[in-house]
Amino acid sequence: MTKEARVIKTTISSLIVLVIAFFVLFQSRNLIAGPQLIINNPSNGEVVEDSLTEISGIAENISEIKLNGRNIFVDERGNFNEKILLSYGYNTIIIEAKDRFNRKTTEKLELVLK
């Protein structure tokens, strides 16, 4: 085998290994990132006028999600939509998500019922 053929063979092998490594890292990004919560509605600090308020958002990479300590439902796309009864004045709502590796993320909503 000539020197040029060995260089080409080594280069191709290196590229294949790099592509496989990149693919594995890309596919495992959800495992590395852990649980993620995005609250769409209502905004933190919002003043609401209806005591029955809807909390909605998206949860990714989770095995369990709780709203003020109560398990809630998440659809197959990660969307959740729950109604909660607020008391007059200042209210604190805690949304906690956990993944299958027991990593947690928490979002805190502070709402004022007018």
Biopython code that builds the backbone (N, CA, C, O; Angstrom):
import numpy as np
from Bio.PDB.StructureBuilder import StructureBuilder

atoms = [
    (1, "MET", "N", (0.846, -1.170, 0.000)),
    (1, "MET", "CA", (0.000, 0.000, 0.000)),
    (1, "MET", "C", (0.895, 1.237, 0.000)),
    (1, "MET", "O", (1.850, 1.334, 0.770)),
    (2, "THR", "N", (0.565, 2.169, -0.873)),
    (2, "THR", "CA", (1.371, 3.380, -0.976)),
    (2, "THR", "C", (1.057, 4.336, 0.174)),
    (2, "THR", "O", (0.066, 4.186, 0.889)),
    (3, "LYS", "N", (1.923, 5.304, 0.320)),
    (3, "LYS", "CA", (1.752, 6.290, 1.386)),
    (3, "LYS", "C", (0.466, 7.089, 1.192)),
    (3, "LYS", "O", (-0.238, 7.384, 2.158)),
    (4, "GLU", "N", (0.165, 7.434, -0.041)),
    (4, "GLU", "CA", (-1.053, 8.205, -0.345)),
    (4, "GLU", "C", (-2.313, 7.398, -0.006)),
    (4, "GLU", "O", (-3.279, 7.957, 0.512)),
    (5, "ALA", "N", (-2.311, 6.122, -0.285)),
    (5, "ALA", "CA", (-3.466, 5.268, 0.009)),
    (5, "ALA", "C", (-3.685, 5.166, 1.513)),
    (5, "ALA", "O", (-4.826, 5.164, 1.974)),
    (6, "ARG", "N", (-2.581, 5.078, 2.294)),
    (6, "ARG", "CA", (-2.712, 5.031, 3.757)),
    (6, "ARG", "C", (-3.266, 6.339, 4.311)),
    (6, "ARG", "O", (-4.067, 6.324, 5.246)),
    (7, "VAL", "N", (-2.851, 7.459, 3.750)),
    (7, "VAL", "CA", (-3.353, 8.770, 4.195)),
    (7, "VAL", "C", (-4.847, 8.884, 3.905)),
    (7, "VAL", "O", (-5.619, 9.352, 4.742)),
    (8, "ILE", "N", (-5.240, 8.453, 2.722)),
    (8, "ILE", "CA", (-6.666, 8.506, 2.353)),
    (8, "ILE", "C", (-7.474, 7.580, 3.256)),
    (8, "ILE", "O", (-8.545, 7.958, 3.731)),
    (9, "LYS", "N", (-6.971, 6.372, 3.494)),
    (9, "LYS", "CA", (-7.667, 5.424, 4.360)),
    (9, "LYS", "C", (-7.795, 5.966, 5.789)),
    (9, "LYS", "O", (-8.854, 5.837, 6.404)),
    (10, "THR", "N", (-6.742, 6.561, 6.311)),
    (10, "THR", "CA", (-6.761, 7.142, 7.663)),
    (10, "THR", "C", (-7.723, 8.319, 7.728)),
    (10, "THR", "O", (-8.453, 8.455, 8.709)),
    (11, "THR", "N", (-7.744, 9.161, 6.721)),
    (11, "THR", "CA", (-8.632, 10.318, 6.675)),
    (11, "THR", "C", (-10.095, 9.883, 6.647)),
    (11, "THR", "O", (-10.916, 10.431, 7.382)),
    (12, "ILE", "N", (-10.421, 8.920, 5.823)),
    (12, "ILE", "CA", (-11.791, 8.416, 5.725)),
    (12, "ILE", "C", (-12.214, 7.773, 7.037)),
    (12, "ILE", "O", (-13.335, 7.993, 7.498)),
    (13, "SER", "N", (-11.345, 6.989, 7.642)),
    (13, "SER", "CA", (-11.655, 6.356, 8.931)),
    (13, "SER", "C", (-11.892, 7.406, 10.013)),
    (13, "SER", "O", (-12.818, 7.282, 10.814)),
    (14, "SER", "N", (-11.058, 8.435, 10.031)),
    (14, "SER", "CA", (-11.221, 9.515, 11.015)),
    (14, "SER", "C", (-12.545, 10.242, 10.820)),
    (14, "SER", "O", (-13.229, 10.554, 11.795)),
    (15, "LEU", "N", (-12.912, 10.512, 9.577)),
    (15, "LEU", "CA", (-14.190, 11.180, 9.297)),
    (15, "LEU", "C", (-15.376, 10.328, 9.741)),
    (15, "LEU", "O", (-16.345, 10.853, 10.290)),
    (16, "ILE", "N", (-15.308, 9.047, 9.514)),
    (16, "ILE", "CA", (-16.394, 8.148, 9.927)),
    (16, "ILE", "C", (-16.531, 8.156, 11.450)),
    (16, "ILE", "O", (-17.643, 8.220, 11.973)),
    (17, "VAL", "N", (-15.405, 8.093, 12.159)),
    (17, "VAL", "CA", (-15.438, 8.125, 13.627)),
    (17, "VAL", "C", (-16.015, 9.460, 14.113)),
    (17, "VAL", "O", (-16.815, 9.473, 15.048)),
    (18, "LEU", "N", (-15.629, 10.568, 13.505)),
    (18, "LEU", "CA", (-16.157, 11.885, 13.891)),
    (18, "LEU", "C", (-17.659, 11.991, 13.640)),
    (18, "LEU", "O", (-18.384, 12.533, 14.474)),
    (19, "VAL", "N", (-18.128, 11.491, 12.524)),
    (19, "VAL", "CA", (-19.559, 11.527, 12.213)),
    (19, "VAL", "C", (-20.339, 10.695, 13.224)),
    (19, "VAL", "O", (-21.395, 11.125, 13.690)),
    (20, "ILE", "N", (-19.843, 9.527, 13.566)),
    (20, "ILE", "CA", (-20.516, 8.666, 14.555)),
    (20, "ILE", "C", (-20.528, 9.345, 15.918)),
    (20, "ILE", "O", (-21.551, 9.328, 16.601)),
    (21, "ALA", "N", (-19.415, 9.942, 16.327)),
    (21, "ALA", "CA", (-19.342, 10.623, 17.619)),
    (21, "ALA", "C", (-20.306, 11.804, 17.664)),
    (21, "ALA", "O", (-20.993, 11.999, 18.666)),
    (22, "PHE", "N", (-20.365, 12.594, 16.591)),
    (22, "PHE", "CA", (-21.291, 13.720, 16.527)),
    (22, "PHE", "C", (-22.739, 13.241, 16.605)),
    (22, "PHE", "O", (-23.553, 13.845, 17.304)),
    (23, "PHE", "N", (-23.061, 12.174, 15.902)),
    (23, "PHE", "CA", (-24.415, 11.627, 15.922)),
    (23, "PHE", "C", (-24.802, 11.163, 17.328)),
    (23, "PHE", "O", (-25.916, 11.428, 17.779)),
    (24, "VAL", "N", (-23.898, 10.479, 18.018)),
    (24, "VAL", "CA", (-24.175, 10.001, 19.381)),
    (24, "VAL", "C", (-24.394, 11.180, 20.321)),
    (24, "VAL", "O", (-25.330, 11.166, 21.120)),
    (25, "LEU", "N", (-23.551, 12.194, 20.237)),
    (25, "LEU", "CA", (-23.723, 13.384, 21.072)),
    (25, "LEU", "C", (-25.035, 14.102, 20.770)),
    (25, "LEU", "O", (-25.724, 14.548, 21.688)),
    (26, "PHE", "N", (-25.381, 14.215, 19.502)),
    (26, "PHE", "CA", (-26.627, 14.873, 19.115)),
    (26, "PHE", "C", (-27.837, 14.112, 19.643)),
    (26, "PHE", "O", (-28.791, 14.726, 20.122)),
    (27, "GLN", "N", (-27.812, 12.800, 19.561)),
    (27, "GLN", "CA", (-28.937, 11.995, 20.027)),
    (27, "GLN", "C", (-29.042, 11.975, 21.550)),
    (27, "GLN", "O", (-30.134, 11.793, 22.087)),
    (28, "SER", "N", (-27.936, 12.157, 22.244)),
    (28, "SER", "CA", (-27.955, 12.106, 23.708)),
    (28, "SER", "C", (-28.132, 13.477, 24.349)),
    (28, "SER", "O", (-28.055, 13.587, 25.573)),
    (29, "ARG", "N", (-28.365, 14.517, 23.570)),
    (29, "ARG", "CA", (-28.491, 15.867, 24.114)),
    (29, "ARG", "C", (-29.624, 15.971, 25.127)),
    (29, "ARG", "O", (-29.507, 16.720, 26.096)),
    (30, "ASN", "N", (-30.723, 15.234, 24.926)),
    (30, "ASN", "CA", (-31.840, 15.275, 25.868)),
    (30, "ASN", "C", (-31.471, 14.642, 27.198)),
    (30, "ASN", "O", (-31.903, 15.113, 28.251)),
    (31, "LEU", "N", (-30.679, 13.586, 27.162)),
    (31, "LEU", "CA", (-30.230, 12.969, 28.409)),
    (31, "LEU", "C", (-29.280, 13.882, 29.164)),
    (31, "LEU", "O", (-29.322, 13.957, 30.392)),
    (32, "ILE", "N", (-28.434, 14.568, 28.434)),
    (32, "ILE", "CA", (-27.457, 15.468, 29.051)),
    (32, "ILE", "C", (-28.141, 16.704, 29.612)),
    (32, "ILE", "O", (-27.768, 17.175, 30.687)),
    (33, "ALA", "N", (-29.131, 17.239, 28.910)),
    (33, "ALA", "CA", (-29.772, 18.499, 29.303)),
    (33, "ALA", "C", (-30.601, 18.368, 30.569)),
    (33, "ALA", "O", (-30.705, 19.331, 31.328)),
    (34, "GLY", "N", (-31.187, 17.222, 30.820)),
    (34, "GLY", "CA", (-32.053, 17.065, 31.986)),
    (34, "GLY", "C", (-33.446, 17.616, 31.714)),
    (34, "GLY", "O", (-33.761, 17.980, 30.582)),
    (35, "PRO", "N", (-34.291, 17.678, 32.759)),
    (35, "PRO", "CA", (-35.659, 18.139, 32.564)),
    (35, "PRO", "C", (-35.717, 19.639, 32.277)),
    (35, "PRO", "O", (-34.932, 20.418, 32.817)),
    (36, "GLN", "N", (-36.651, 20.023, 31.424)),
    (36, "GLN", "CA", (-36.802, 21.430, 31.062)),
    (36, "GLN", "C", (-38.270, 21.824, 31.153)),
    (36, "GLN", "O", (-39.153, 21.079, 30.728)),
    (37, "LEU", "N", (-38.520, 23.009, 31.714)),
    (37, "LEU", "CA", (-39.872, 23.552, 31.860)),
    (37, "LEU", "C", (-39.951, 24.918, 31.211)),
    (37, "LEU", "O", (-39.068, 25.757, 31.390)),
    (38, "ILE", "N", (-41.013, 25.133, 30.457)),
    (38, "ILE", "CA", (-41.305, 26.447, 29.886)),
    (38, "ILE", "C", (-42.759, 26.754, 30.237)),
    (38, "ILE", "O", (-43.667, 26.020, 29.848)),
    (39, "ILE", "N", (-42.971, 27.834, 30.970)),
    (39, "ILE", "CA", (-44.322, 28.247, 31.341)),
    (39, "ILE", "C", (-44.794, 29.266, 30.305)),
    (39, "ILE", "O", (-44.198, 30.333, 30.158)),
    (40, "ASN", "N", (-45.868, 28.929, 29.587)),
    (40, "ASN", "CA", (-46.396, 29.824, 28.562)),
    (40, "ASN", "C", (-47.393, 30.828, 29.125)),
    (40, "ASN", "O", (-47.418, 31.986, 28.710)),
    (41, "ASN", "N", (-48.209, 30.384, 30.066)),
    (41, "ASN", "CA", (-49.282, 31.233, 30.571)),
    (41, "ASN", "C", (-49.612, 30.821, 31.985)),
    (41, "ASN", "O", (-49.714, 29.621, 32.238)),
    (42, "PRO", "N", (-49.780, 31.703, 32.899)),
    (42, "PRO", "CA", (-49.588, 33.155, 32.873)),
    (42, "PRO", "C", (-48.128, 33.517, 33.084)),
    (42, "PRO", "O", (-47.303, 32.655, 33.389)),
    (43, "SER", "N", (-47.818, 34.775, 32.924)),
    (43, "SER", "CA", (-46.462, 35.265, 33.153)),
    (43, "SER", "C", (-46.229, 35.449, 34.638)),
    (43, "SER", "O", (-47.163, 35.706, 35.397)),
    (44, "ASN", "N", (-44.992, 35.317, 35.043)),
    (44, "ASN", "CA", (-44.631, 35.525, 36.439)),
    (44, "ASN", "C", (-44.904, 36.985, 36.818)),
    (44, "ASN", "O", (-44.532, 37.901, 36.085)),
    (45, "GLY", "N", (-45.552, 37.194, 37.960)),
    (45, "GLY", "CA", (-45.872, 38.534, 38.431)),
    (45, "GLY", "C", (-47.152, 39.112, 37.858)),
    (45, "GLY", "O", (-47.485, 40.266, 38.127)),
    (46, "GLU", "N", (-47.864, 38.337, 37.083)),
    (46, "GLU", "CA", (-49.082, 38.823, 36.431)),
    (46, "GLU", "C", (-50.209, 39.029, 37.441)),
    (46, "GLU", "O", (-50.333, 38.279, 38.409)),
    (47, "VAL", "N", (-51.025, 40.053, 37.204)),
    (47, "VAL", "CA", (-52.224, 40.298, 37.997)),
    (47, "VAL", "C", (-53.390, 39.707, 37.216)),
    (47, "VAL", "O", (-53.648, 40.102, 36.078)),
    (48, "VAL", "N", (-54.099, 38.751, 37.837)),
    (48, "VAL", "CA", (-55.225, 38.086, 37.174)),
    (48, "VAL", "C", (-56.526, 38.483, 37.860)),
    (48, "VAL", "O", (-56.539, 38.868, 39.029)),
    (49, "GLU", "N", (-57.611, 38.382, 37.113)),
    (49, "GLU", "CA", (-58.905, 38.779, 37.659)),
    (49, "GLU", "C", (-59.836, 37.607, 37.907)),
    (49, "GLU", "O", (-60.856, 37.763, 38.578)),
    (50, "ASP", "N", (-59.504, 36.429, 37.375)),
    (50, "ASP", "CA", (-60.343, 35.246, 37.552)),
    (50, "ASP", "C", (-59.658, 34.308, 38.538)),
    (50, "ASP", "O", (-58.485, 33.974, 38.370)),
    (51, "SER", "N", (-60.388, 33.881, 39.567)),
    (51, "SER", "CA", (-59.779, 33.024, 40.583)),
    (51, "SER", "C", (-59.419, 31.635, 40.043)),
    (51, "SER", "O", (-58.518, 30.984, 40.571)),
    (52, "LEU", "N", (-60.113, 31.179, 38.999)),
    (52, "LEU", "CA", (-59.778, 29.913, 38.353)),
    (52, "LEU", "C", (-58.852, 30.218, 37.180)),
    (52, "LEU", "O", (-59.298, 30.618, 36.105)),
    (53, "THR", "N", (-57.574, 30.025, 37.405)),
    (53, "THR", "CA", (-56.550, 30.409, 36.432)),
    (53, "THR", "C", (-55.947, 29.170, 35.792)),
    (53, "THR", "O", (-55.721, 28.155, 36.450)),
    (54, "GLU", "N", (-55.694, 29.275, 34.511)),
    (54, "GLU", "CA", (-55.119, 28.164, 33.761)),
    (54, "GLU", "C", (-53.602, 28.336, 33.657)),
    (54, "GLU", "O", (-53.109, 29.383, 33.241)),
    (55, "ILE", "N", (-52.879, 27.292, 34.043)),
    (55, "ILE", "CA", (-51.417, 27.261, 33.941)),
    (55, "ILE", "C", (-51.075, 26.338, 32.776)),
    (55, "ILE", "O", (-51.485, 25.177, 32.758)),
    (56, "SER", "N", (-50.329, 26.848, 31.814)),
    (56, "SER", "CA", (-49.972, 26.016, 30.669)),
    (56, "SER", "C", (-48.503, 26.209, 30.317)),
    (56, "SER", "O", (-47.906, 27.250, 30.590)),
    (57, "GLY", "N", (-47.943, 25.179, 29.706)),
    (57, "GLY", "CA", (-46.548, 25.244, 29.309)),
    (57, "GLY", "C", (-46.096, 23.965, 28.643)),
    (57, "GLY", "O", (-46.903, 23.136, 28.223)),
    (58, "ILE", "N", (-44.787, 23.827, 28.558)),
    (58, "ILE", "CA", (-44.173, 22.675, 27.911)),
    (58, "ILE", "C", (-43.121, 22.098, 28.852)),
    (58, "ILE", "O", (-42.324, 22.826, 29.443)),
    (59, "ALA", "N", (-43.137, 20.786, 28.975)),
    (59, "ALA", "CA", (-42.146, 20.076, 29.788)),
    (59, "ALA", "C", (-41.456, 19.053, 28.889)),
    (59, "ALA", "O", (-42.110, 18.269, 28.203)),
    (60, "GLU", "N", (-40.136, 19.077, 28.906)),
    (60, "GLU", "CA", (-39.369, 18.146, 28.075)),
    (60, "GLU", "C", (-38.427, 17.319, 28.943)),
    (60, "GLU", "O", (-37.930, 17.787, 29.967)),
    (61, "ASN", "N", (-38.197, 16.099, 28.521)),
    (61, "ASN", "CA", (-37.261, 15.180, 29.188)),
    (61, "ASN", "C", (-37.681, 14.906, 30.628)),
    (61, "ASN", "O", (-36.842, 14.914, 31.529)),
    (62, "ILE", "N", (-38.954, 14.666, 30.852)),
    (62, "ILE", "CA", (-39.434, 14.459, 32.216)),
    (62, "ILE", "C", (-40.038, 13.074, 32.381)),
    (62, "ILE", "O", (-40.471, 12.441, 31.418)),
    (63, "SER", "N", (-40.053, 12.622, 33.623)),
    (63, "SER", "CA", (-40.782, 11.404, 33.963)),
    (63, "SER", "C", (-41.926, 11.725, 34.915)),
    (63, "SER", "O", (-42.852, 10.929, 35.074)),
    (64, "GLU", "N", (-41.859, 12.905, 35.554)),
    (64, "GLU", "CA", (-42.881, 13.299, 36.517)),
    (64, "GLU", "C", (-42.921, 14.824, 36.585)),
    (64, "GLU", "O", (-41.887, 15.488, 36.515)),
    (65, "ILE", "N", (-44.140, 15.371, 36.724)),
    (65, "ILE", "CA", (-44.306, 16.812, 36.880)),
    (65, "ILE", "C", (-45.391, 17.065, 37.920)),
    (65, "ILE", "O", (-46.417, 16.385, 37.951)),
    (66, "LYS", "N", (-45.142, 18.058, 38.769)),
    (66, "LYS", "CA", (-46.087, 18.382, 39.837)),
    (66, "LYS", "C", (-46.379, 19.875, 39.842)),
    (66, "LYS", "O", (-45.509, 20.706, 39.577)),
    (67, "LEU", "N", (-47.625, 20.184, 40.151)),
    (67, "LEU", "CA", (-48.083, 21.562, 40.319)),
    (67, "LEU", "C", (-48.511, 21.705, 41.771)),
    (67, "LEU", "O", (-49.516, 21.124, 42.181)),
    (68, "ASN", "N", (-47.762, 22.470, 42.549)),
    (68, "ASN", "CA", (-47.986, 22.615, 43.993)),
    (68, "ASN", "C", (-48.079, 21.259, 44.689)),
    (68, "ASN", "O", (-48.936, 21.051, 45.548)),
    (69, "GLY", "N", (-47.189, 20.337, 44.310)),
    (69, "GLY", "CA", (-47.109, 19.032, 44.948)),
    (69, "GLY", "C", (-48.065, 17.982, 44.423)),
    (69, "GLY", "O", (-48.054, 16.845, 44.896)),
    (70, "ARG", "N", (-48.901, 18.347, 43.443)),
    (70, "ARG", "CA", (-49.892, 17.424, 42.881)),
    (70, "ARG", "C", (-49.470, 17.032, 41.467)),
    (70, "ARG", "O", (-49.174, 17.896, 40.642)),
    (71, "ASN", "N", (-49.442, 15.726, 41.187)),
    (71, "ASN", "CA", (-49.082, 15.257, 39.845)),
    (71, "ASN", "C", (-50.062, 15.795, 38.813)),
    (71, "ASN", "O", (-51.269, 15.841, 39.047)),
    (72, "ILE", "N", (-49.523, 16.201, 37.668)),
    (72, "ILE", "CA", (-50.369, 16.679, 36.585)),
    (72, "ILE", "C", (-50.058, 15.892, 35.312)),
    (72, "ILE", "O", (-49.037, 15.211, 35.224)),
    (73, "PHE", "N", (-50.947, 15.997, 34.338)),
    (73, "PHE", "CA", (-50.852, 15.254, 33.088)),
    (73, "PHE", "C", (-50.079, 16.054, 32.044)),
    (73, "PHE", "O", (-50.241, 17.269, 31.936)),
    (74, "VAL", "N", (-49.242, 15.367, 31.283)),
    (74, "VAL", "CA", (-48.511, 15.942, 30.155)),
    (74, "VAL", "C", (-48.833, 15.095, 28.937)),
    (74, "VAL", "O", (-48.767, 13.868, 28.995)),
    (75, "ASP", "N", (-49.188, 15.755, 27.815)),
    (75, "ASP", "CA", (-49.503, 14.974, 26.616)),
    (75, "ASP", "C", (-48.226, 14.477, 25.937)),
    (75, "ASP", "O", (-47.123, 14.737, 26.418)),
    (76, "GLU", "N", (-48.377, 13.764, 24.820)),
    (76, "GLU", "CA", (-47.235, 13.137, 24.152)),
    (76, "GLU", "C", (-46.236, 14.152, 23.588)),
    (76, "GLU", "O", (-45.091, 13.796, 23.309)),
    (77, "ARG", "N", (-46.645, 15.384, 23.419)),
    (77, "ARG", "CA", (-45.745, 16.435, 22.926)),
    (77, "ARG", "C", (-45.092, 17.230, 24.057)),
    (77, "ARG", "O", (-44.269, 18.109, 23.804)),
    (78, "GLY", "N", (-45.458, 16.921, 25.303)),
    (78, "GLY", "CA", (-44.888, 17.614, 26.452)),
    (78, "GLY", "C", (-45.695, 18.804, 26.929)),
    (78, "GLY", "O", (-45.265, 19.526, 27.828)),
    (79, "ASN", "N", (-46.868, 19.019, 26.333)),
    (79, "ASN", "CA", (-47.713, 20.144, 26.738)),
    (79, "ASN", "C", (-48.494, 19.798, 27.996)),
    (79, "ASN", "O", (-48.981, 18.678, 28.151)),
    (80, "PHE", "N", (-48.607, 20.767, 28.890)),
    (80, "PHE", "CA", (-49.476, 20.598, 30.050)),
    (80, "PHE", "C", (-50.384, 21.807, 30.163)),
    (80, "PHE", "O", (-50.042, 22.911, 29.739)),
    (81, "ASN", "N", (-51.557, 21.569, 30.748)),
    (81, "ASN", "CA", (-52.582, 22.596, 30.867)),
    (81, "ASN", "C", (-53.428, 22.254, 32.089)),
    (81, "ASN", "O", (-54.224, 21.315, 32.052)),
    (82, "GLU", "N", (-53.262, 23.001, 33.155)),
    (82, "GLU", "CA", (-53.980, 22.732, 34.403)),
    (82, "GLU", "C", (-54.634, 23.995, 34.919)),
    (82, "GLU", "O", (-54.105, 25.097, 34.768)),
    (83, "LYS", "N", (-55.779, 23.819, 35.523)),
    (83, "LYS", "CA", (-56.457, 24.943, 36.169)),
    (83, "LYS", "C", (-56.182, 24.879, 37.658)),
    (83, "LYS", "O", (-56.118, 23.802, 38.251)),
    (84, "ILE", "N", (-56.020, 26.059, 38.254)),
    (84, "ILE", "CA", (-55.748, 26.152, 39.676)),
    (84, "ILE", "C", (-56.589, 27.286, 40.251)),
    (84, "ILE", "O", (-56.770, 28.330, 39.624)),
    (85, "LEU", "N", (-57.091, 27.056, 41.445)),
    (85, "LEU", "CA", (-57.921, 28.042, 42.120)),
    (85, "LEU", "C", (-57.036, 28.923, 42.992)),
    (85, "LEU", "O", (-56.356, 28.438, 43.896)),
    (86, "LEU", "N", (-57.052, 30.219, 42.711)),
    (86, "LEU", "CA", (-56.219, 31.167, 43.449)),
    (86, "LEU", "C", (-57.027, 31.812, 44.572)),
    (86, "LEU", "O", (-58.247, 31.944, 44.478)),
    (87, "SER", "N", (-56.333, 32.208, 45.626)),
    (87, "SER", "CA", (-56.985, 32.988, 46.678)),
    (87, "SER", "C", (-56.704, 34.468, 46.409)),
    (87, "SER", "O", (-55.769, 34.801, 45.681)),
    (88, "TYR", "N", (-57.497, 35.339, 46.985)),
    (88, "TYR", "CA", (-57.323, 36.773, 46.747)),
    (88, "TYR", "C", (-55.985, 37.237, 47.273)),
    (88, "TYR", "O", (-55.539, 36.816, 48.341)),
    (89, "GLY", "N", (-55.352, 38.105, 46.517)),
    (89, "GLY", "CA", (-54.052, 38.626, 46.898)),
    (89, "GLY", "C", (-52.931, 37.861, 46.231)),
    (89, "GLY", "O", (-53.051, 37.408, 45.093)),
    (90, "TYR", "N", (-51.839, 37.725, 46.964)),
    (90, "TYR", "CA", (-50.603, 37.130, 46.455)),
    (90, "TYR", "C", (-50.667, 35.605, 46.504)),
    (90, "TYR", "O", (-51.057, 35.031, 47.521)),
    (91, "ASN", "N", (-50.282, 34.944, 45.397)),
    (91, "ASN", "CA", (-50.267, 33.481, 45.299)),
    (91, "ASN", "C", (-48.919, 33.025, 44.738)),
    (91, "ASN", "O", (-48.384, 33.630, 43.810)),
    (92, "THR", "N", (-48.389, 31.965, 45.308)),
    (92, "THR", "CA", (-47.166, 31.352, 44.809)),
    (92, "THR", "C", (-47.500, 29.966, 44.285)),
    (92, "THR", "O", (-48.130, 29.163, 44.974)),
    (93, "ILE", "N", (-47.073, 29.693, 43.058)),
    (93, "ILE", "CA", (-47.314, 28.400, 42.420)),
    (93, "ILE", "C", (-45.960, 27.804, 42.080)),
    (93, "ILE", "O", (-45.128, 28.448, 41.441)),
    (94, "ILE", "N", (-45.745, 26.559, 42.515)),
    (94, "ILE", "CA", (-44.493, 25.860, 42.267)),
    (94, "ILE", "C", (-44.752, 24.709, 41.298)),
    (94, "ILE", "O", (-45.601, 23.851, 41.541)),
    (95, "ILE", "N", (-44.005, 24.710, 40.196)),
    (95, "ILE", "CA", (-44.074, 23.623, 39.225)),
    (95, "ILE", "C", (-42.718, 22.937, 39.245)),
    (95, "ILE", "O", (-41.685, 23.563, 39.006)),
    (96, "GLU", "N", (-42.739, 21.635, 39.535)),
    (96, "GLU", "CA", (-41.501, 20.874, 39.661)),
    (96, "GLU", "C", (-41.533, 19.693, 38.703)),
    (96, "GLU", "O", (-42.509, 18.944, 38.652)),
    (97, "ALA", "N", (-40.457, 19.539, 37.947)),
    (97, "ALA", "CA", (-40.342, 18.415, 37.017)),
    (97, "ALA", "C", (-39.094, 17.609, 37.366)),
    (97, "ALA", "O", (-38.081, 18.148, 37.812)),
    (98, "LYS", "N", (-39.202, 16.301, 37.147)),
    (98, "LYS", "CA", (-38.113, 15.387, 37.465)),
    (98, "LYS", "C", (-37.927, 14.449, 36.272)),
    (98, "LYS", "O", (-38.902, 14.023, 35.653)),
    (99, "ASP", "N", (-36.673, 14.131, 35.955)),
    (99, "ASP", "CA", (-36.434, 13.162, 34.890)),
    (99, "ASP", "C", (-36.179, 11.784, 35.488)),
    (99, "ASP", "O", (-36.210, 11.620, 36.708)),
    (100, "ARG", "N", (-35.931, 10.810, 34.647)),
    (100, "ARG", "CA", (-35.780, 9.436, 35.128)),
    (100, "ARG", "C", (-34.486, 9.212, 35.890)),
    (100, "ARG", "O", (-34.305, 8.159, 36.501)),
    (101, "PHE", "N", (-33.578, 10.189, 35.865)),
    (101, "PHE", "CA", (-32.342, 10.106, 36.631)),
    (101, "PHE", "C", (-32.441, 10.899, 37.933)),
    (101, "PHE", "O", (-31.442, 11.134, 38.611)),
    (102, "ASN", "N", (-33.667, 11.306, 38.267)),
    (102, "ASN", "CA", (-33.989, 12.025, 39.501)),
    (102, "ASN", "C", (-33.413, 13.447, 39.526)),
    (102, "ASN", "O", (-33.262, 14.034, 40.598)),
    (103, "ARG", "N", (-33.093, 13.998, 38.355)),
    (103, "ARG", "CA", (-32.675, 15.402, 38.290)),
    (103, "ARG", "C", (-33.938, 16.248, 38.267)),
    (103, "ARG", "O", (-34.920, 15.884, 37.621)),
    (104, "LYS", "N", (-33.918, 17.382, 38.973)),
    (104, "LYS", "CA", (-35.113, 18.210, 39.115)),
    (104, "LYS", "C", (-34.881, 19.606, 38.550)),
    (104, "LYS", "O", (-33.760, 20.112, 38.505)),
    (105, "THR", "N", (-35.984, 20.202, 38.124)),
    (105, "THR", "CA", (-36.015, 21.612, 37.797)),
    (105, "THR", "C", (-37.313, 22.172, 38.355)),
    (105, "THR", "O", (-38.338, 21.490, 38.368)),
    (106, "THR", "N", (-37.265, 23.407, 38.811)),
    (106, "THR", "CA", (-38.416, 24.019, 39.458)),
    (106, "THR", "C", (-38.660, 25.404, 38.873)),
    (106, "THR", "O", (-37.724, 26.171, 38.649)),
    (107, "GLU", "N", (-39.920, 25.710, 38.630)),
    (107, "GLU", "CA", (-40.328, 27.054, 38.207)),
    (107, "GLU", "C", (-41.288, 27.587, 39.271)),
    (107, "GLU", "O", (-42.162, 26.868, 39.756)),
    (108, "LYS", "N", (-41.112, 28.838, 39.615)),
    (108, "LYS", "CA", (-41.960, 29.484, 40.613)),
    (108, "LYS", "C", (-42.725, 30.620, 39.948)),
    (108, "LYS", "O", (-42.133, 31.524, 39.359)),
    (109, "LEU", "N", (-44.045, 30.561, 40.050)),
    (109, "LEU", "CA", (-44.908, 31.615, 39.524)),
    (109, "LEU", "C", (-45.492, 32.396, 40.681)),
    (109, "LEU", "O", (-46.025, 31.814, 41.626)),
    (110, "GLU", "N", (-45.395, 33.696, 40.608)),
    (110, "GLU", "CA", (-46.019, 34.549, 41.611)),
    (110, "GLU", "C", (-47.116, 35.328, 40.910)),
    (110, "GLU", "O", (-46.852, 36.105, 39.992)),
    (111, "LEU", "N", (-48.352, 35.114, 41.350)),
    (111, "LEU", "CA", (-49.517, 35.742, 40.741)),
    (111, "LEU", "C", (-50.284, 36.511, 41.803)),
    (111, "LEU", "O", (-50.262, 36.167, 42.985)),
    (112, "VAL", "N", (-50.965, 37.566, 41.353)),
    (112, "VAL", "CA", (-51.807, 38.359, 42.239)),
    (112, "VAL", "C", (-53.228, 38.293, 41.689)),
    (112, "VAL", "O", (-53.480, 38.638, 40.534)),
    (113, "LEU", "N", (-54.153, 37.842, 42.539)),
    (113, "LEU", "CA", (-55.568, 37.813, 42.171)),
    (113, "LEU", "C", (-56.190, 39.114, 42.647)),
    (113, "LEU", "O", (-56.187, 39.425, 43.838)),
    (114, "LYS", "N", (-56.724, 39.866, 41.695)),
    (114, "LYS", "CA", (-57.328, 41.178, 41.981)),
    (114, "LYS", "C", (-58.757, 41.042, 42.419)),
    (114, "LYS", "O", (-59.415, 42.043, 42.700)),
]
sb = StructureBuilder()
sb.init_structure("model")
sb.init_model(0)
sb.init_chain("A")
sb.init_seg("    ")
for serial, (resi, resn, name, xyz) in enumerate(atoms, 1):
    if name == "N":
        sb.init_residue(resn, " ", resi, " ")
    sb.init_atom(name, np.array(xyz, "f"), 0.0, 1.0, " ", f" {name:<3s}", serial, name[0])
structure = sb.get_structure()
